[in-house]
């Protein structure tokens, strides 16, 4: 049976552990904490019929892992990826499939260069999930989990695991063009996340004022023009249509970037609007709204670090 190792026992990593375990797939979580062996993880399913189930998950650390891996699912924050993946590299054999499931873009290019012989799968997840205690996650909203092959070596859905595509809690689908799905997510995050930090508001409140909405439109419009350059077909209602739909659907959410910023953690701005700016430079396009939010958030982050 395929054994999945999940790097990053945060909310998404634990959700994936719970969903994989529920579907009979062997899972080990890899974290920083020096407590290894089997530990209890409580999973609270979404309301209104919320129930809590308990699973026993194996935990290990990068230093203590001592087996080659079948599948390495990377769920770390995008800015904390390279170092722990390097630390695991002696357990990545030619047979290890690397699955990247995180916000922002850029690490997929590094992964393909660093591990050119390995099958690579990219993913985009829209489930709502919160880690409410060290050993407890709350699945706050059902969503989807899109996966797809990336790079030279084509990976088929069947080859990584019998992933359930008929399980409602999972919302799993295999995409032939996963980069397109990831650009859509990048566009949504680039237009919503930094503005929720700047206006210190929930996602839905970005639709409450003309200035906020205009800035959101401009950010989305710039990403959409970049998509054209990289041969990515925009969503049917345009990227701005998708952005507004997500802002409405997740109206009461406080974005991950706002939460990171409030908690004084490094935000994913470099892997979201920063990635947009790196691609804009490659394409020779101007993206002034993305440049502005990037600069503002970088500046705020540096100020907090100096405090
Ligand atoms: O992905 C998100 C995030 O917060 O990172 C959105 C879609 C904006 C939902 O909050």
Boltz pocket constraint, residues with backbone or C-beta under 6 A from the ligand:
constraints:
  - pocket:
      binder: B
      contacts: [[A, 103], [A, 188], [A, 189], [A, 192], [A, 193], [A, 203], [A, 246], [A, 250], [A, 253], [A, 254], [A, 255], [A, 256], [A, 257]]
      max_distance: 6.0
